Amino acid sequence: MKFTTTLLASSAIVGAGTLAFADAHGNMAKEMTLVSWGGAYQSSQDKAYVQPYLEMNEGVTAVWDESSAEAVAKLRAMNEAGNITWDLVDVVAADAIRLCDEGLAMEIDADEMLAAAPDGTSASDDFGDLLVSDCFIPQIVYSTTFGYRTDMVGDTPPTKICDVFDLEAYPGKRALEKRPINNMEWALLCDGVAKDEVYDVLATPEGQEKALAKLDTIKDNVIWWSAGADTPQLLADGEVVMGSTYNGRLFSVIEEQKQPVAMLWDAQVFDLDGWIIPAGLSDERLARVKDFVKFATDTQRLADQSQYISYGPARLSSAPMVGKHADLGIEMAPHMPTDPANAENTFLYNYEFWADYRDDIDAKFQAWLAQ
């Protein structure tokens, strides 16, 4: 009842704002194509703000495309073809920086386009340092970390990231993402590189070879994944003893599916996820997207999203509103990557580094995989 009341109250406010926006900007498109990652995360977006928005805007429809992992390549291709078919794209921060630098994402004015906090704090202050690109609209803080089968690790469960590389203590298959990001950093950490020197080392050809050599030590025991749902399924099926994926995916397999899986938070890699608006939308499509984004990224909506998935909302004003899971009834704060107990040893992802080096290291990583 409390959620319904809040939603109805918000509907009246946003509905008025929608009419004003339509009057100022003319007709708005009736359909949006939203691009995200599928799975539990996309479901949380759909429940927290897409469906409420559609209920308030009769006749408007939204279609999901689950291609965020290929967003950079696909937007490049659309731009070359002169046919932008996406209206709003969910991407990680590093990809937002790349798309912005290439002119494929629209620059935004946060205070003009996004809602202020309930106490009047401007959007730019409320999002703060998470506005890492002129084109990026943050939604959540998440982490890539490891889950492990509690019934396959003996009496001494793994506690450190380097246990992933210890085949003697923890025999069995691992699941790692089929890309260099995170894997290269973890490899260097476990090869003795100090945390604050990882990106300096990784910027050199010698450092890249060092990381790949460390990954070589477990390569024959790795199942490589491309979709965020892969590792939870591999863990649930007992095909791997441990594997990396997004913390929200692991929350789902642990708390919702009640599988014998636990989290390894050590050296979890913090990252940001958010929207970019493709450059080159028509006036009608852009008007609709702006109207939706203002609603979808306000304080209440980002707090609402945490009812469905264990990702921290990107707004400071949303954090105190994080409550219980909508279905499970458990407090969500302890399951957030930002919870102090989970964040004792985090690794801070370097967005600028990967925006600059991604293509070159990607090519080297894929060549190594093929060997």
C-alpha positions as CSV (number, residue, x, y, z in Angstrom):
1,M,0.0,0.0,0.0
2,K,2.8,2.4,0.9
3,F,4.5,1.8,-2.5
4,T,1.1,2.3,-4.3
5,T,0.5,5.5,-2.5
6,T,3.9,6.8,-3.4
7,L,3.4,5.8,-7.0
8,L,0.1,7.6,-7.3
9,A,1.5,10.7,-5.7
10,S,4.4,10.7,-8.1
11,S,2.1,10.1,-11.0
12,A,0.3,13.4,-10.4
13,I,3.5,15.3,-10.2
14,V,5.2,13.7,-13.2
15,G,2.0,13.7,-15.2
16,A,1.9,17.5,-14.9
17,G,5.5,17.7,-15.8
18,T,5.0,15.5,-18.9
19,L,2.2,17.8,-20.2
20,A,4.4,20.9,-19.7
21,F,7.2,19.2,-21.5
22,A,5.0,18.2,-24.4
23,D,3.6,21.7,-24.7
24,A,7.2,23.2,-24.8
25,H,8.6,20.7,-27.2
26,G,5.7,19.6,-29.4
27,N,4.7,16.0,-30.1
28,M,6.6,13.2,-28.4
29,A,7.2,9.8,-30.0
30,K,4.8,7.1,-28.8
31,E,7.4,4.3,-28.8
32,M,10.8,3.9,-27.2
33,T,13.4,1.2,-27.8
34,L,15.4,0.8,-24.6
35,V,18.7,-1.1,-24.6
36,S,19.9,-3.0,-21.5
37,W,21.5,-6.2,-20.3
38,G,18.6,-8.6,-19.8
39,G,18.1,-10.7,-16.7
40,A,17.5,-9.5,-13.2
41,Y,18.9,-6.0,-13.8
42,Q,16.7,-5.3,-16.8
43,S,13.7,-6.7,-14.8
44,S,14.5,-4.2,-12.0
45,Q,14.5,-1.3,-14.5
46,D,11.2,-2.5,-16.0
47,K,9.5,-2.8,-12.6
48,A,10.9,0.3,-11.0
49,Y,10.3,2.9,-13.7
50,V,9.5,1.6,-17.1
51,Q,6.1,0.1,-16.3
52,P,5.1,3.0,-13.9
53,Y,6.0,5.5,-16.7
54,L,3.9,3.6,-19.3
55,E,1.0,3.5,-16.9
56,M,1.1,7.3,-16.6
57,N,1.4,7.8,-20.3
58,E,-1.4,6.1,-22.1
59,G,-0.6,4.9,-25.6
60,V,3.2,5.0,-25.1
61,T,5.0,1.7,-25.5
62,A,8.6,0.5,-24.8
63,V,10.5,-2.3,-26.5
64,W,13.6,-3.9,-24.8
65,D,16.7,-4.8,-26.7
66,E,19.3,-6.8,-24.7
67,S,22.4,-5.7,-26.6
68,S,24.2,-3.4,-24.1
69,A,27.3,-5.6,-24.2
70,E,27.7,-4.7,-27.9
71,A,26.5,-1.1,-27.6
72,V,29.7,0.6,-28.8
73,A,30.0,-1.6,-32.0
74,K,26.3,-1.4,-32.8
75,L,26.1,2.4,-32.4
76,R,29.1,2.8,-34.6
77,A,27.4,0.7,-37.2
78,M,24.1,2.6,-36.9
79,N,25.9,5.9,-37.2
80,E,27.7,4.8,-40.4
81,A,24.4,3.6,-41.8
82,G,22.6,6.8,-40.8
83,N,19.9,4.8,-39.1
84,I,19.7,5.1,-35.3
85,T,17.1,2.6,-34.2
86,W,17.8,2.8,-30.4
87,D,16.3,5.6,-28.2
88,L,18.1,5.1,-24.9
89,V,21.0,2.8,-24.1
90,D,22.2,1.4,-20.8
91,V,26.0,1.2,-20.7
92,V,28.9,0.9,-18.3
93,A,30.8,4.2,-17.6
94,A,33.8,3.4,-19.8
95,D,31.6,2.7,-22.8
96,A,29.8,6.0,-22.2
97,I,33.1,7.8,-22.2
98,R,34.1,6.2,-25.5
99,L,30.7,6.9,-27.1
100,C,30.9,10.5,-26.0
101,D,34.4,10.9,-27.3
102,E,33.3,9.6,-30.7
103,G,30.3,11.8,-30.9
104,L,27.9,8.9,-30.8
105,A,26.2,9.9,-27.5
106,M,24.5,13.2,-26.8
107,E,26.0,15.6,-24.2
108,I,23.6,16.4,-21.4
109,D,23.1,19.2,-18.9
110,A,22.3,17.3,-15.7
111,D,20.6,20.2,-13.9
112,E,18.5,21.1,-16.9
113,M,17.5,17.6,-17.9
114,L,17.3,15.6,-14.6
115,A,15.1,16.1,-11.6
116,A,16.5,17.8,-8.5
117,A,16.5,15.9,-5.2
118,P,13.4,16.2,-3.0
119,D,15.2,18.8,-0.8
120,G,16.1,20.9,-3.8
121,T,19.7,19.7,-4.2
122,S,20.6,19.9,-7.9
123,A,21.0,16.8,-9.9
124,S,24.7,17.5,-10.5
125,D,25.3,17.7,-6.8
126,D,23.1,14.7,-6.0
127,F,25.0,12.5,-8.5
128,G,28.3,14.2,-7.7
129,D,31.4,12.4,-8.9
130,L,29.4,9.7,-10.6
131,L,28.8,12.0,-13.5
132,V,32.0,10.7,-15.1
133,S,31.2,11.9,-18.7
134,D,29.3,14.8,-20.3
135,C,27.1,12.2,-21.9
136,F,26.5,9.8,-19.0
137,I,23.4,9.6,-16.7
138,P,24.3,7.3,-13.8
139,Q,21.8,4.8,-12.4
140,I,23.5,2.3,-10.2
141,V,26.8,1.4,-8.5
142,Y,27.5,-2.3,-8.9
143,S,30.4,-4.6,-8.7
144,T,31.9,-7.5,-10.6
145,T,32.9,-10.1,-8.0
146,F,33.0,-13.9,-7.5
147,G,30.5,-16.4,-6.3
148,Y,31.5,-19.9,-5.2
149,R,29.8,-23.2,-4.5
150,T,29.7,-23.7,-0.7
151,D,29.5,-27.4,-1.1
152,M,32.6,-27.7,-3.4
153,V,35.2,-25.7,-1.5
154,G,35.8,-28.0,1.5
155,D,36.0,-26.8,5.1
156,T,38.0,-23.6,4.2
157,P,36.0,-21.4,1.9
158,P,37.9,-18.9,-0.3
159,T,38.3,-15.4,1.2
160,K,40.8,-13.7,-1.1
161,I,40.7,-12.9,-4.8
162,C,44.0,-14.9,-5.3
163,D,42.2,-18.1,-4.3
164,V,40.7,-18.0,-7.8
165,F,44.2,-18.8,-9.1
166,D,44.9,-21.5,-6.5
167,L,44.0,-24.7,-8.3
168,E,45.6,-26.9,-5.6
169,A,43.4,-25.6,-2.7
170,Y,40.3,-25.1,-4.9
171,P,40.4,-27.6,-7.8
172,G,37.7,-27.3,-10.4
173,K,36.5,-25.1,-13.2
174,R,36.3,-21.3,-12.9
175,A,34.0,-19.0,-14.9
176,L,35.6,-15.7,-16.2
177,E,34.2,-13.1,-18.5
178,K,35.4,-13.3,-22.1
179,R,37.0,-9.9,-22.1
180,P,40.2,-8.4,-20.6
181,I,38.5,-5.9,-18.2
182,N,38.7,-7.1,-14.5
183,N,40.5,-10.3,-15.5
184,M,43.7,-8.4,-16.3
185,E,43.6,-6.4,-13.1
186,W,42.9,-9.4,-10.9
187,A,45.8,-11.3,-12.6
188,L,48.2,-8.5,-11.8
189,L,47.1,-8.2,-8.2
190,C,47.7,-11.9,-7.8
191,D,51.1,-11.7,-9.4
192,G,52.3,-9.2,-6.8
193,V,51.5,-5.8,-8.4
194,A,50.4,-3.2,-5.8
195,K,46.9,-2.1,-6.1
196,D,47.8,1.5,-6.9
197,E,50.2,0.5,-9.6
198,V,48.0,-1.9,-11.5
199,Y,47.0,0.5,-14.3
200,D,50.5,1.9,-14.7
201,V,51.7,-1.7,-15.3
202,L,48.8,-2.6,-17.5
203,A,49.5,0.4,-19.7
204,T,52.8,-1.3,-20.9
205,P,53.2,-4.2,-23.3
206,E,55.2,-6.0,-20.6
207,G,52.5,-5.5,-18.1
208,Q,49.9,-6.9,-20.4
209,E,52.0,-10.0,-21.1
210,K,52.5,-10.4,-17.3
211,A,48.7,-10.4,-16.8
212,L,48.1,-12.9,-19.6
213,A,50.9,-15.1,-18.2
214,K,49.1,-15.2,-14.8
215,L,45.8,-16.0,-16.5
216,D,47.6,-18.8,-18.4
217,T,48.1,-20.6,-15.1
218,I,44.3,-21.3,-14.9
219,K,43.3,-21.0,-18.6
220,D,42.7,-24.7,-19.0
221,N,40.2,-24.6,-16.1
222,V,38.2,-21.6,-17.3
223,I,34.8,-21.5,-18.9
224,W,34.5,-18.1,-20.6
225,W,31.2,-16.3,-20.3
226,S,29.6,-13.5,-22.3
227,A,26.2,-13.0,-20.7
228,G,25.7,-12.1,-17.1
229,A,23.4,-15.0,-16.6
230,D,26.0,-17.6,-17.5
231,T,28.0,-17.7,-14.2
232,P,24.9,-18.0,-11.9
233,Q,23.7,-20.9,-14.1
234,L,27.1,-22.6,-14.1
235,L,27.2,-22.3,-10.3
236,A,23.6,-23.5,-9.9
237,D,24.5,-26.6,-12.1
238,G,27.7,-27.3,-10.2
239,E,29.8,-27.0,-13.4
240,V,32.2,-24.4,-11.8
241,V,33.5,-24.1,-8.3
242,M,33.7,-20.3,-8.6
243,G,33.0,-17.7,-11.1
244,S,32.9,-13.9,-11.7
245,T,29.7,-12.0,-12.5
246,Y,27.8,-9.0,-11.4
247,N,26.9,-8.9,-7.7
248,G,23.2,-8.5,-8.5
249,R,23.2,-11.8,-10.5
250,L,24.8,-13.5,-7.5
251,F,22.3,-12.0,-5.1
252,S,19.5,-13.6,-7.3
253,V,21.1,-17.1,-7.3
254,I,21.8,-16.9,-3.6
255,E,18.7,-15.2,-2.1
256,E,16.0,-15.8,-4.6
257,Q,17.0,-19.3,-5.9
258,K,18.5,-20.5,-2.6
259,Q,21.4,-22.2,-4.3
260,P,24.4,-23.3,-2.3
261,V,26.4,-20.3,-3.4
262,A,28.2,-17.6,-1.4
263,M,29.9,-14.3,-2.3
264,L,33.6,-13.6,-2.4
265,W,33.7,-9.8,-2.0
266,D,37.5,-9.4,-1.9
267,A,38.8,-7.1,-4.6
268,Q,35.3,-6.6,-6.0
269,V,35.5,-4.1,-8.9
270,F,33.2,-1.1,-8.5
271,D,31.7,0.2,-11.6
272,L,28.9,2.4,-12.7
273,D,26.0,1.8,-15.1
274,G,23.7,4.4,-16.6
275,W,22.0,5.8,-19.7
276,I,23.3,7.4,-22.8
277,I,21.1,9.0,-25.4
278,P,22.3,8.2,-28.9
279,A,23.2,11.3,-31.0
280,G,21.0,12.0,-34.0
281,L,17.5,11.3,-32.6
282,S,14.6,13.1,-34.2
283,D,12.9,15.9,-32.2
284,E,9.9,13.7,-31.3
285,R,12.0,10.8,-30.2
286,L,14.4,13.0,-28.2
287,A,11.5,14.7,-26.4
288,R,10.1,11.4,-25.3
289,V,13.4,10.1,-24.1
290,K,14.1,13.3,-22.1
291,D,10.7,13.0,-20.5
292,F,11.3,9.4,-19.6
293,V,14.8,9.9,-18.3
294,K,13.8,12.7,-16.0
295,F,11.3,10.4,-14.4
296,A,13.4,7.2,-14.4
297,T,16.4,8.8,-12.7
298,D,14.7,10.8,-10.0
299,T,15.3,10.0,-6.3
300,Q,12.3,7.8,-5.7
301,R,12.7,5.7,-8.9
302,L,16.3,4.9,-8.2
303,A,15.5,3.9,-4.6
304,D,12.6,1.8,-5.9
305,Q,15.0,-0.1,-8.2
306,S,16.9,-1.3,-5.1
307,Q,13.7,-3.2,-4.0
308,Y,14.4,-5.7,-6.9
309,I,18.2,-5.9,-7.1
310,S,21.3,-5.4,-4.9
311,Y,22.8,-2.5,-6.8
312,G,23.4,0.8,-5.0
313,P,21.4,3.8,-6.4
314,A,23.6,6.5,-8.0
315,R,21.9,9.4,-6.2
316,L,23.0,10.4,-2.7
317,S,19.3,11.2,-1.9
318,S,18.2,7.7,-2.8
319,A,20.5,5.9,-0.4
320,P,18.4,6.5,2.8
321,M,15.3,5.3,1.0
322,V,16.8,1.8,0.3
323,G,14.6,-0.6,2.2
324,K,13.4,-4.2,1.8
325,H,13.3,-6.5,-1.2
326,A,9.8,-6.2,-2.7
327,D,9.3,-10.0,-2.7
328,L,11.7,-11.5,-0.2
329,G,11.1,-8.9,2.5
330,I,14.8,-8.8,3.5
331,E,16.8,-5.7,4.1
332,M,18.7,-4.8,1.0
333,A,21.4,-2.5,2.4
334,P,23.7,-5.5,3.6
335,H,23.6,-6.9,0.1
336,M,24.9,-3.8,-1.6
337,P,28.5,-3.7,-2.8
338,T,28.9,-0.4,-1.0
339,D,28.0,-1.8,2.4
340,P,31.0,-1.3,4.7
341,A,31.3,-5.0,5.5
342,N,31.5,-5.9,1.8
343,A,33.7,-3.0,0.8
344,E,36.7,-3.7,3.0
345,N,39.0,-4.3,0.0
346,T,37.6,-2.9,-3.2
347,F,39.3,-2.3,-6.5
348,L,38.4,1.0,-8.2
349,Y,37.8,0.6,-11.9
350,N,39.7,3.1,-14.0
351,Y,37.2,4.4,-16.6
352,E,39.6,6.6,-18.5
353,F,42.2,3.8,-18.8
354,W,39.8,1.4,-20.5
355,A,38.3,4.1,-22.7
356,D,41.8,4.7,-24.0
357,Y,43.2,1.2,-24.1
358,R,40.2,-1.0,-24.6
359,D,40.5,-1.7,-28.3
360,D,44.2,-2.5,-28.2
361,I,44.1,-4.7,-25.2
362,D,40.9,-6.4,-26.4
363,A,42.7,-7.5,-29.6
364,K,45.6,-8.8,-27.6
365,F,43.3,-10.7,-25.2
366,Q,41.2,-12.3,-27.9
367,A,44.4,-13.4,-29.7
368,W,45.6,-15.0,-26.5
369,L,42.3,-16.8,-26.0
370,A,42.6,-18.3,-29.5
371,Q,46.0,-19.7,-28.8
